[in-house]
């Protein structure tokens, strides 16, 4: 059992945010060995929040299909459903991060405008 999606999201976020925790990166990369394809590979290589969101959406589709085709008596069924819930949580967390980032950018624009209104520059 593994949660490749979550480890891949972690690596993508480390790229985007510039987090340099080498031991966490090495642990995640080791767990993902042999699974770097499709949305998982896209998440690992993501350099923007938009890329993470796009690949997370694709990973969710794959995971939803996997859950839909599993027998509910399969010993891995509950774990796979749990993975689906955690990937949905990750999707919401990345969305919040994106919205907060946009808010910060907007706030910087407003601060810039306020500064120029307070201290006009004559050209």
PyMOL commands that set and color helices and strands:
alter all, ss='L'
color gray80, all
select helices_A, chain A and resi 4-17+22-32+38-45+49-69+77-118
alter helices_A, ss='H'
color red, helices_A
deselect
rebuild
show_as cartoon
